[in-house]
Amino acid sequence: MSHAPGSYPVSLLDYELPRELIAQQPLAERDASRLLAVSRAQATIMHRSFRELPELLPSESFLVLNDSRVMRCRYICTRKASGGRAEVLLTRVFADATAECLTEARGHLQPGERLAFRDGVEFEVLRPTGSEEPGLVRILLGNARPADRELREILTSGELPLPPYLREELADPERYQTSFAEPLGSSAAPTAGLHFSERTFADLARRGIEHTCITLHIGSATFLPIRGLEAARHRLAPEPYFIFPALFQRILAAKLAGRPIVAVGTTVIRALEWVFRDWRAVCRELGLFTPEEVAALPLRSLAGRFPLSGETALYILPGYRFRFVDALITNFHLPRTTLLALVYAFGGRDLIRRAYSEAVALRYRFYSLGDSMLIQ
């Protein structure tokens, strides 16, 4: 199917999925999922298990994971003016205790309205949620801005922000966190990382496969569907990221050594493609051509030339030229989402559509708590 240059009809991101294939609970063991392995070079598809991942990757591979921890940031509140019910889902929290949010209430929320949660915690509506952008609230404890410790307690006292297609409570809420989650700040899980267990990391290490983590706090940009008929007109809200300079140094050294860079999740691929967008030119300017030269350069100099912290709103559609990442581990994604568009861009639409069709026919488990895919 052809389309005009510069356009990408959202209908190209459609596919049929039986509802019963949407996983509602995680498997008993993190690494017990199935793994659909896609080879772009050979246009082949293999059906394996996630525990076989170390054998499916080249032994010199270097994995990068997202270690962001999910906030318990869904709050059922009372509208102080009317006594009605309102739901607040924080999607990004700023240093001044304001937060982007999605809201749901009967009747429109108004600027200045107060929403009471509990124990003196309130949200003051600064900007109601609109059809095109998240809202904005101020988080209050009493009438004051909470201190950092108090804010952290608030961000871990609501409900987990589970996707709407999960129709039951999780038997173990910690299974919506990766086993290596650390910095608090996401409003959805980096789901590709949910499959990794201590056994996975040990098996990777035995094969000589190294890994490290970056942080991208997941917000509405990652999980909101594409609205409208033209995917190319969609825009992503910025999401904050951070890479420690010493870990960045390891990633860059691995790339210069010719090691395949494996992104664990779409958030990782977006962050790496953003941070390393001009990496070849910067390396030439700095005279960096080998891992040893990277190791000898002061971390301050690296951090001064690459954007190791900030925001990314990188939106990857088919036609994008990948600059840094060589392989991708990901879950199966919803239709009409930016995540599926990214996977099409990385693996090729025809090949990925064939892979999804086989996954449906073979009853793979889909979405956040479902099975996994390796594209290399």
N, C-alpha and C positions, 0 to 999 in steps of 0.2 A: 504494500500500500504506500503510495507516494503522498507527499505533502509539500506545501510551499516552503522554500528556503526560509530559515529563521522561525518556522512555526513547528509545533509538535502537538497535534490534536490529543486531548486527554483520552479519547477513545482508544488510542494505541496502548494505553496502560490498563485496559480491562481484561479480566479473565473470569471464568466461572469456577466457584469453589463450593462444594457441598458444605453446609454449615457444620456437619458433624466432624469435619476434619480440623476445625479450629480447636487446638489444644486448650483445655480448661484447667489442668493441673500439670505441674512438672512431673517428669519421671522420678522414680525413687532415687536414682543416682544421676548426678549432673552430666556425666559423660556417657550415658546410656542411649543417647539419641541416635537416630540414623543420620548419615551424612551423604548428601548427593554431591558427587565430585564431577566438576565440569572442566574439561580441557578445551581451552579456546583454540590452541594450535591444531589439535586433531579433530575438533568439533565432536567430541565424544562425551558420553555421560555414563558414570559408574555409580552403583548403589552400594554404599559401604556403611560402616558404623563410625561414630565420632572417635571411638577409641583407636581406630586405625589412622587417625590424622597424622601422627608423627611419621608413619611409613609412607604417607601420600605426599609429604612435602620433601623437597630437596633438603639434604642434611645441612646445607649451609644457610638455610632460610633464617630470617630474623623477623619475629612476630612483634607487633605493636598492638596493645590493648588499651581500652578506655577504663580507667579506674574510678570514674565518678560514682558516687553513692546516691541512691534515690531518696529524696525527702519524703516524709509522710505529710504531704502538703495538700490534701483534699479535706476541706473543712465544711461541715454542715452547720450553718449559722442561722441566727434569728435576726430579722430586720428590726432594728430598735424602734423605728418609727411606726411600723404597722404590726409587728409580731409575726409576720410571714416568714417563710423558709427561704433561704438562699444558700447556694453551694458556691464555694470559692476553691478553685484549683490554681495554686501558684505555679507558674511556669518558669519564672526567673526572679531571683531575689538580689537586690542591689545592696551596697554597703550601708546606705542610709536607711535601711529597713523599709524601703518601698519595694514593690514587687509587681511584675507583670502577672496577669492572671486571666483565666477563663472563668466566667460566672454563669450561673443558671438560677433564675428566679421567675416567679409568676409576676408579670409586669416588669417594666424597665427599671433598672437600678439608676439612681441619680447621683451626680457628683455631690460629694459632701455627706452622703448617706453612710450611717454606721451599721456594721454587721457584727453581732456579738457571737463569739465562739464559746469559750468557757474560761473560768479562772481569770477573769479580767482581760482576756485577749480579745481584741476587736480589730476589724478591718475598716478603714475609712476609704470609701470609693473616691478616687481622684479622677479616674476616667473609666466609664463603663466599657465593658467588652463590646466591640463592634463586629460586624460581619467580616471585616478585612484585617483587623488587628486585635491583639490581646488588650484587655483592660489594664488599669493600673490602680493599686491600692497601697495605702500606708498601713504597716503593721504596728499596732499599739498594744502596750501592756498598761492597763489603766488608761491614762491620757498621755503617757510618755512613750517615747521610742524605747524599745527593749535594748538592754546591753547585749553584747555579743553572746554571752553564755545563755541569757534568757531567750535570745532569738533562736539559738540552736535548739533549745528545748521546745520552742513553738514549732519549729520545722521538723521535729520528730514526734509531735503529739497529735497530728491529724491522722487521717486514713491514708493508706498507700494509694497512689494515683493509678490504679489499675486501668488498663484499656477497657472501653465499654463492651468489647466482644467477650471479655471474661465475665461470665454470668454467675460465678460463685466465688466465695471467699477462698483464699489460698489456705491449704492445710498448714503450711509453714510459710509465713510472710517473708522470711529471710531468703527464700528461694527466688524472690523477685530482685535480689541483689546478687551481683557476682561474688565469688568467693574471695576476691581481692579488692573489693570496693573500699575506698578510703575517703576522699574529700566529698563532703555533703554538698549537693547542689542540683541534682537532676530531678526532673518531673516525669521521667520514664526511664526504664532500665536500658542499658546498652546490651541488648539481648543476645548478640553473638557471643558475648563473654560468659553467658550463663552456663554454657556447656563445659567450661574449663574447671577441672578438679585438681587436687594435689597430685593425683595419679597422672593426669594429663601433663602437667608441668614436669613431673619426674621423667615421664616417657620422652618428652621433647628434649630434655637435658641429656638423656642417655644417647640420643641421636645427634647431639652437638648443636641442637637448635636453640638459640637464645631468644629472649623476649624482654620487653620493657613496657612501661605504661606511660601514657599521656593522659591528660584530663580534659574532657569536653563535657560541660554540663548541658544535658539535653533539655531543650525547651520545646515550644510550640512548633518551631521550624522543622523538627524531626518528625513529629507525629500528626500534624494537621494534614488533612487531605487537600488535594489540589481542587480549588473551586473554579468553575467556569469551564468552557469548552477548549480553551487553548492553554496547554501546560506551559508553553514558553513565556506566557505573561505572568505566571505565578512568581511570587517573591518570598524569600525566606526571611523570617525574623532573625536577627543576629544571635548567636549562641557563644558564650564565653569559653575560652580554652586556655590551657597553660601547659608548658613543657619545661621541666627542669633542665637547665643548661647541660648538666652532666649526662642526662639521659638523651637529650638532643644530640650531643656529641657521639654517643654510641650509635644512634640511628644513622647519622650522616656517615660515620666511619664504615658501618655495614654496607651502605649503598656504594661508597667509593671502592669497597672491596669486591663489588660485584655480587653481593649476596641478595637473593630475592627478598624484597620487603613485603611482608604479609600483613595486611590491615585486618584486624579482628573487629569487624563491624563497619557500617556505613558512616558512623560519626568519626571513626578513626581515619577513614579514607578522605573525608572532607577536610578534617584538620590537617592531615599531612599534605594533601594537595594544595592547601592554602599556604601553609608555612613554607613549604619547599617549592613554591611556584617558580621562583627564579634561582633555584639552587645551583644549577650549572654555571650561570653567569657569575654568581657571587663566589663560587669556588674558584673560578678562573681569576677573578680580581684578587682574591686572597692567596692565590698560589697553592690551593689545596687540591691535590690529585691522588693522594694515597691516604689510607687510614692512619698511618704514622704521622703525617703532616697535620691531620685533624686533631690527633691526640696531643700534639705539641703546641697547638694554638691555645692561648689562654681562653678560658670559658667566657670571660668578659668580652673578648673580641667576637666570638661566635654570637653571643647574645645581642651584641650591638649591630649585627648585620642581618639577623633573621628575626622575624616577629614571633618570639617564643611565648608571648601572652597577648591577649586581646580578644577580639570577636571575629567570628567568621559567619558570613551569610552565603557561602559558596553553594551554588545550585548547579548540580551536575545532571545534564540531559544527554541523551544520545547525540553524538557528534563531538563531545568533549574529548580533548586529547590529554590522557593521563601522563603526568610528568614524573611521578615518583614511585607510586605503589605498583607492585608486580602481581600480587595475588590478594584475594579477598575471601574471608570467612564471614558468612552472614546467615540470617534466618530467612524464612519465606515471608514476603511482604504483602500488604493489602493492595488491592487494585487502586488506581488513581492516586498514588502517593509519590512523593519525591524520592522515597527509598527505592521503589520499584524502578523509577526512571534511572536512578543511579546504577542499579544492577544491570539494567538493559544497556546503559552506556559502557559498563565495564566488560560485560560478557557477550554483548551483541544480542539484539532483540530476538532474532529468530532462534538462536541457540538457547537463550534463557526461556523463551516461551515453550520450546520443546521440553526443556528440563522441568518446568512447572507442570506441563501436561503429564509427564511421566510420574511426577511426584503425586499428582492427584490420582492417577490411575492405580498407583501402588500404595495409596492410603497413607502418605506421609502426614505428620502432624504439623499444622501451620501456625504461623504468627509467633507472638512473643515467647510462649512456653513450648513451642514446637521444635521440629527438627532443624538441621543445619545444612548449609551448602558451602562448598569450597569451589572457588573459580580461580583457575590459574592457567 
